[in-house]
Amino acid sequence: MICLGIESTAHTFGVGIMDGEEVLANETSMYKPSEGGIHPREAAEHHSKVCDEVMGNALREAEISREDIDLVAFSKGPGLPPCLRTGAVFARSLALSLDVPIVGVNHCIAHIEIGKLKTNAEDPVTLYVSGGNTQVIALSAGKYRVFGEVLDTPVGNALDKFGRKAGLDHPGGPKVEKLAAKGSNYIELPYSIKGMDMSFSGLMTEAMRKLDDEDLEDICYSLQETMFAMLTEAVERAMAHAGKDEVLLTGGVAANKRLQEMLDTMCSERDASFYTVPYELAGDNGAMMAWLGLLKYKTSEGDELEDTAFIQNWRTDDVEVVWDK
C-alpha cells in the first residue's frame, strides 16, 4: 500500500511517500522568516504556495503518479493553527480527488514511530526534542505516556531564540552546535529540573546576558552542556521508572552530535541500547506522517471527513496506540 504523508505543523511543508516500510520520497520546503521567529500566517502562506510543487517533486522522486496513491495521511496536530489548517485542506482535497481514504495522525507520535522503524528500537524511552516540543515519552498501557516535559520554552526554540540574540542565522540550533564545539570554558548557568520536568527559559535568558561579557563559543558550549545534562537526567529517571533498557532520540534537535554523545554515554553506563533517528528523518517531514498513517489505517481504517479537523494542542498521551497491540 502506498501512502502519501503531508507535514505542515510549523515552518516546514513536507510530502513523503512510503510503500510499506520503504521510503520512496521525502521532499520538504521550509519557511524562513526575514527576522524574528515563525509568523504563523506567513508560514501558512508559504505552505499554500509550495504545496503543489513539493508534492510534484515527491511524485517524481518516487517515480509514481497521483493515481498510484492508496492512502493520504496528514499532521492533524499539535502545531500552529494556520499551518495545520493549510495541510488539512490540502490533504482533504487530494483524498477527495483521488477517492482514497484519509488519516489524520499525531505529529509527535509520528516522530517516534519513524524512529522505531528506522532504528529497530522495540520499546524505548523516547526523547523527543524539536523547536516546539520537548518530551520524555514511553509506551505504557496502550498509550505513549509523557514522563517528563518542558514547562516553558522547548529546547529547539530556546536555542533558536538565543541564536537570534547572538546574531546567528536561523535556525540557530546548528550554528550554536558548531560554536559550542570550539568552546571549552564552562560558564555557570541555571540548571532547572523538577522531577522529570525541565525549564529552559531562565537558562536561555542568563546565557543571553552573558553575551556582552563572555566568549560566544564558551557560552554556546555551556548552554548546550547544561541543557543536555538536564535532558539526559530526565531520560535516565524515566528509564528507571518505566523499566526500559532502550533510548530513542528523535525530533529536529536529534541531529545534535553532543546530545547524542551524552545520551549514548548514559546508556552505556546502564547497559542499555541507544538509538537516534537518521538525520534525514530527524526534522519535520512527510515520510513520518505516511508511516504512521499506514500503521493507523491497518488497525482502524480511514477517518470520516468530519473527523479530520486539526487539533492545535493534541497531546501525545491522548492517542490510543492501537497498532502496537
N, C-alpha and C positions, 0 to 999 in steps of 0.2 A: 504494500500500500504506500502510495506517495502522498506525503503531507507537505503543504506549503505553510510555513510559520511566519507570522508578522510580529515584529517588535516595535513598540512606539511609546514606551513609558516615559522617556525623558528626552535627552539630547540626540539619541540615535534612532534612526528609522532603519530597520533591518528586515530582510526577507531571506529565509533559509528554506531549503528543500531537502527532505530526508526520504529515502526509500528504505523502510525498515530501520536498521541501525546504521545505515550508510549515509553520510552527509554528501549530498550531490552538489549543493551550492550554499553559500553563506555570504550574502552581499549586504553592505551597510553604507549609510551616508550619515555623517554626524553634523549636527548644527553647532556652530561655534559663534558665541556672542561676540560682538565687536568690543564690548567691555563688560565687566561685572560677571555675574553668574548667569544661569539659564533664565531666559524670559519665556515663560510657558507659551504665550500666544505666538511669539516669533518662532519658537521651536515647532509648534503645531503647523504654522505656515510653511516652514521648511519641509516638514514631513509630507504635506499635501503636494508640494511642488515636485518632490523627488520620488514619490511612491511608485509611479508607473515606470520610471527609469530604473529604479532599484529592482523591481520585480522582473523587468525585461532582462536585466543583467543576470539575475539569478536563473531565469529560464534558459538563457543561452549557456551559462556555465554548467547547468545540469543536463543540457542537451535534450530538453523535453519541451513540449508545447503546453499551453494552458489546459488543453483538453486531457492531458495525462494526469492532472491533479485529481486525487481521490478525496482529499480532506483539506480543509482550511482551519488553521489554529491561529489564535492571536492573544496578545498580552491583555488580559482583562483588568489587571491591577496587581499591585498598587502602582501609583505613578501620578504624574501631573495630568489633571483632568483634560485640558485641551489636547494634549498629546495622545492620551488614551482614547479620546473620542475620535480623533483622526484615524487611528489604527483600527478601531472597531468598525467605523463606517466603511473603510476600505475593505476589511475582511468580509463584512456582510455583503457588500456589493459583489465581491469576487465569488463568494459561495453561491449567491443567488444566480449570477450569470452563468456559472458552471453547473448549477443544480447538484451541488455536493454538500455533505454535512459540514457544520461549523462547530468548533470547540473553543471556548474561552478558557484560558489557563492562567495560573498564578505565576507571576514573574519570578518571585523568589524561589519557588519550588522548581521552576524550570532550570534555574542555575544549579540547583542541587542534582537534579536528575541527569542533566547532560554531563555533569562532573562524574557521577557514578558510572554512567555508560562508558565514558572515555578512559576512566582510570581502573575500572573493575573493583572499585571500593564497594563493599557489600552493605555494611551497616555502620556508617561513620558518624562521629560528631562533626558537623559541618560548620566551618567558619565562613560566613557569607559577608563579604566586605565590598562595598561599592560606594559610589557617590551619594546615593540616597538611602543606603541600608547598612547596618552593622548588626549581625545577629549570630548567636551561637545556637545551633539547631541540632536536634537528634530525633529520630523516629521512635515514637513510643505510643503504644495503644492506638494504633491506626491513624495518628496524625504526626506531622512534623512539629514537635514542641520546641518553643523558644526557651532555652535555659538561661540565656543572658542576652542583653542587647544594649545599644547606646541609648542614653537618656536625653541626649540633645543633638549635637551635630555628628552625623555619620563620619567615619574615618576618611572616606574619599572626598567628601565635601570639605572637611576640615583641612585636608592637605591642599585642596584647590584654593580655598579662601586664604590660607597662609601664602600660597604661591602668588596670588594676585597682589597681596600686600607687599610681597618681596619683589614684585616687578617681573615675575616669571610668566611665560606664555601659558595659556590654557590648553589642555588641562595641566594643573600644577603638580599632580602626584608624580608623574615620571620625571619631571625636572627636579623635584625635591629628592627623589631617589638617586639621581646622578650626582647631585651636590653632596648628599649625605655620604656617598661612597668615598669622598675626598676629605671628609671631616674626621676628627679623632678626639677632640677635646669635648668631653661630656659636660653640658651645662644643665644645672638642676632645673627641672620643670615639674609642674604639678602632676602627681600620679593619683588619679581619682578612679577607684574601682570599689563598688559597693556590692559585696557578694559576687555575683557574676554579671552585674550591670556596670556599664562604663560611662564616663563623662569626658568629652574631649574639648568642650568649649573653653574652659579655663586654661587648659594646656595650650590650645591654639592661640588664645589671647596673650598669654605670657610669652610665647615664642615670638609673636609679633612685636611685643615690647622690647625684646632683645635685639631687634634688627639694627638699632642705632648704635649699640654698644659692643656687639659680638660679631665674630666672623660668620658669614652666611652659611658656609659649609659646615661649621660646627653646630649652628642652630638646626640645620636640616638633619644632621646626624643625631642630635639629641632629641629632636621631635620624633623621628622615626623610632629610635630606641625606646623611648618612653611609651609611645602609642602601642608599639608592637609587643612590648613586655606586658602591658595590660591585656591585650588580646590573647596572648599566649597563656597568661594566668587564668583567664576566664575559660578558655578551652580545656585546660588541664583539669580544672574543677568540674567541668561538665562531664569529662570522660570518667572521672572517679564516681560522680553521682549516678550517671547512666550506665556504668559498667561496660563502656565501649573501648575497643582497642584499635580503632582506626580514626584518622582525622582527614577530612577533605577540605581543602581550601578552594573557594570559588568566588566569583564576582570580579569586577574590574580591577580591584586592588590586589587580587590574587597573583597578578603578574609581577609584583614586587619581590625581588630576589632576597632581600633581607628578611622580610616577613616569612617567606618560605624557609629560610635557613633557621630562624628561631623556632618555628613550629616543628621542623624536622629534628632539631636537637632535642626538644622536649619529648617528642615521640620516641626517639632512640633511647632516651633515659628511662622510658616507661615500657620498653619492649613493645611498642605499638607501631602501626604502619601509618605512614604519612603519604597523602596523595594531593596533587594540585591539578586543577583543570588545565588542559592545554591552552597555551597563550591565545590562540586564535578563537577560543570559545570562552575566554575569561570575561570579556566585556559584554555588554548587552548585544544580543544577536538573535536572528530569526530561527537559526537551527535549533536552539534550545526550546523555542516555542513549538516547533514542528515535532520534536521528540516527545515532549510532554503531551502534546495533542494526540499523538499516536498511542501513548500509554493510556491516556484517559479514554479515548474512543473505544479501545479494545474491551474496556470493562463497563463503560457507562454510555457509550454511543454519543451521538452529537447533541448539541443544545438546540432548544427551540429559539427562534429569533428573538422572542420577547425576553429571553433569559441571557441575552448577550450584551446587556448594558454594562459599562465599565464600573468597577468598584475602586474608588480612589484609595481607600485605606484597607485594602483586602489583606488581612493578617495571614501570615504563613500558617498559624495554628488554627485557622478557621476552616481549613480544607481537609476533608476526609480522604486519606490516601488509599483508595480502593484498589489501585493497580498493583500494590505491593503485597497483597494477601496471597 
